[in-house]
Amino acid sequence: MEAPLLSEHNFSVDASGIVSAIGRVKDTRWPRPIKTDPSQRNPNLMCKYHGTHGHRTEDCRKLREEVARLFNEGHLREFLSDRAKNYFRGHRKNEQEEPQHVIHMIVGGVDVPQGPIFKRTKFSITREKRTRGYMPEGILSYNGEEAEGISQSHNDDLVISILLNKIQVKHVLVDPGSSANIIRSRVVEQLGLQDQIVSASRVLNGFNMASETIKGEIIIPVNVAGTIQDTKFHVIEGDMRYNALLGRPWINNMRVVPSTLHQMMKFPTMESVKIVYGEQHAEKEMLAVDKVTPISALSH
């Protein structure tokens, strides 16, 4: 699945202007140096994203992928042409709603899947290179090129941002090792949903049998990349490293295939395969503050 051409975004600036723009975005991932022999590359073609010759900036595949990633995360929208802005506001389907505000990090029994909501899909993870631009129908895969641009080598968790009640919640852990979806009580309060918590008596246990009695349960629509799934969370009073945790109930219902190595996750929809990138910088900032290695989150 190949990233769209820069021209398909209908930006009001050229490729060089886009490179200048992403240089001001904190989350921009810059490419690794080109490994081919410089003498074998066309000296008349210059790529400002790579900072070397060999191909044109507007033809750079890595730049197209990075622009697509940043655009999906809400960046570069100001460079859309007026016509594209109108189309984007009025007609684009499955786009994430603009959050009313953002919740950053607050310091301070097994669910049965509800049944498949998408067609049956074959999942696979591979490091081998595939033919560029070719994605067999019904297969989700990863390759080595998708790991480029992230901090290597790493053992980071997959941490993302999601929309809850039209509010962007950061520092959300995607954890296939947890059999429960968990959210902190103080996050629910900031969402203005504390009156929707249903009392429940249940104890969550970690791998070392440390326990936490939940405050109750709540069902919240989780919006990820414009795809919404009603999700039951266990609400806890105690502190944990993350604002919320998406465990196997959500992962399986959404047919998500996460990869901590590639710091991204993919899931199928009726129209396409959605890609959500992890916020590796946020994870590293959290580790730098705590100076401890996160343990497996609480589960049943």
N, C-alpha and C positions, 0 to 999 in steps of 0.2 A: 504494500500500500504506500504509494509515493505521495510526498507532500505536494500541495498545489503550487503552480508557478506563481512568482511574485505578482505577475500581471493579473492573475485571477483574483487577487485581493482588492484590486481597483484602488490602490493607494494614490494619494495626491502628490507623492514625491517619488523620485526614481530610486533605483536599488542602492545607490551611494547614500542617498538621504535616509533610507531605512537602516543601513549599517550605522550611520551616525546616531540614529534614534535609539537603536538597541544598545549602543554603547553607554547610554544614560540609564539603562534598566539594570537594577542591581542583580536580578536573577539570570542575566544573559550568560549562556554557555558558549565560550569561544572555542573554535575548532583546534584540533591538534595540528602540528605542522604537516604539510604534505610530504609524503615519504619518497615520491618519485624523483628521479634525477632531474634537477633544474634544467640541464642542457637539453633534455628530451621534451620539455614543455614549451608551448608557444609563447615567445617573449612579447608578442603583441597583444596578448589577452591578460588583463589584470583583474584579480579578485580582491576587493578591499576587505572582505570578511576574513580571508586567510592572510591577507597582507603580502601576497606574492603573485607571480604570474603563472599562467597555465590555462586559465579559463576566465570567462567574464563573470563579474559579480552577479548579474541577473540570472546566470545559468548555474550558479553554485548550488548543488544539491544540499549541502550542509546548511547553507544560509536559508534555503527554503524550509527545511525541517525546523530550524530554530525559530524562524518567523512564525511558522504554523503553531509551534508550541507556545510562544509568547502571546500570540493572538488569541489562542484558546484560553489563556489565563487572564485575558482582559487587557493586555498591553496593545499598543500601536493603533487602537481604535481611532485616536485623534487624527491619524494620517489617512483615513478613508476619504474618498471623494464624497461630495455631497450626495450624489446619486446612490453611492454604495451605502452611506449612512442611513438614508431613507429606506433602502431595501433591507438593510440589516435590522433596523428597528421594527419594520412592519411585517416582514415576510419570512424571515429566517426561522425555521422550526427547530424545536428542541434546544434552543440556546439557554444558557443559564440566566436566571433573573439577576438583575443588579442588586447586590445586597444593600439593605437599608443601613446597616453598620457592621462592624467587624468585631468578633470576639477573639482576642489574642489569648495567650496562655494565662490562666487564672492561677496565681500562686496561693497559696494559702495552706434447676432442672433444664434440660436441653430443649431449645426451641425447635419445633418441627417446621421445616421449610413449607411455605405456602403453595408450593407447586411451581413448575417452570412458567416463566412469563415470556420466554423467547423460544424460538425453535431450537431443537437439539443441535448442539455444536460440538465438534471434536476439538479438544484442547491439546496443544503441544508446546514445549519449550525447547529450543534448539540453539546452539551457538553457530551452526553452519550458515554460510551465506546462501541466500536465495536469489533467484533471478530478479533483478531490480524491477519494480513496478508490477510484480506478479504476486497475488495473494489468493491461494486456492480457497474456494468458497467453503465456509464452515470451519475454517482452521484459524486458531489464534496462535501466533508464534512470536518468538524473540530471536534476534540475531546479534552477533558481536558488535555490529555498527551502532546498534541502539544503546550500547553501554558507553559509547564515546561521549566525551563532554562532561561526565560526572567525575566526582572525586574518587580516585582509585588509589590503592585498593581500600575497600571499606566493608564494614559489617553493620551498616546503618539499617534501622527499621524503615518501613515505608510509611511516611507521614504525609498527609494530604490536607487540603482545605475542602469543606463541604458547605452547602447552604442548608440551614435549618430555619424554618419559619421566616424565610427571606433574609436571614442574617448569616453572614459568612463566619464560619467557625474554623479557626486554624488549629494546628497541632492535633490532628485526628489520626490515630494509629489504625492501619489496616493489618489485622493480625489473624492469619489462618489458624493459629494455635489456640485461639479462644473460642469456646462454644457459646459465648454470650456477647451481645452488644451492650456496651456500658457507657454511661454518661454521668458527668459530675453534677451534683445537685445545684451547685452555684452557676453552672452553665445553663441549666434549665431555668433558673431564676432570671438570668440575663436575657433569655429568649422570651420571657414573659409567659411561660407555660406551666408554672408551678401548680396551678389549679387543676391541671390535667393529669397529674401524677396519681395513679391508682395504687392504693396501699397493697402491699404484698409482703409476705414473710418468706424470705429465701436467703440462704447463705451461699456466697461465692467463695470458692477455694482456689488458691494458687497452687503451683506445682510443689511448693514446699509446705502445703497445707495451711498457709496463712489464710485467715478467713476474714470476710467482710459481709456484714448483714446489710442487705439493700434497704433503701428507704421506700422503694416502690417501683412501679413500672410505668412507662409512658410510651405511646406510639407517636412518632414524629415522621413526617415525610422527609426523606433524605434526598436532596437534589445533588447529583454528581454529574457534571458535564451535560446538564439539561435533561438527564434521565432521573425520574422521581420514583422512589420506592417507599411505601409506608413501612416503617421499621420499628420494632419493639426494642426499647432500651431498658436495662436495669439501672436504676438511679442510685448512686452511692453518695454518702456524705463525706467520706474520707478523701484525702489527697491522693492523686496519682499523677504521673508525669504528663499525661495527655488530657486534653479537654474531653475527648470521647474516644471510644474504641469500637471499631467495626469488626466483628468476629465472623465466624463461619455462617451464622444464619443470614447475615446480609450478603456476604461474599457468594454463598451458594445461590441465593435467590436471584442475585444480579448476574450470575454466571461470570463472575470476575476471575481473571487469571492474573494474580499479582506477581511481580518479580522484584525482590529487594536488590538483586544484582544490578538490574537495569534501572532501578528507581522509577518504576512506572507500573501501571496496571492497565489491562485491556478487558473490555467486555462487549458482547455483541448486542446490537439493537436490530430492529426490523429494517433499518435503513443502511446501517454501516457498523463498523467496529469503532467504538469510542476508546480514546487513549487519555489517561489521566497521569500526569507526571508528579512524582514525589517532590517534596520540598526538602531536599537533602541539607540545604544550608540551615533550615530551621532545626532539623534534628541535631546537627553538629553544634549549633548555638546552645541547645538544651544540654547536651553532653558537656560542653565547655563550662557551663554554670554548675552543673551537679557533680561533674567529675566522677561519675559512677556509670557502670554499664547497666542499662535497663534489663530487668528480669521479665520473665513471661508474665503477661497481664492476668488478672483474675479470670477464672472461668468456673463453670460448674464442676 
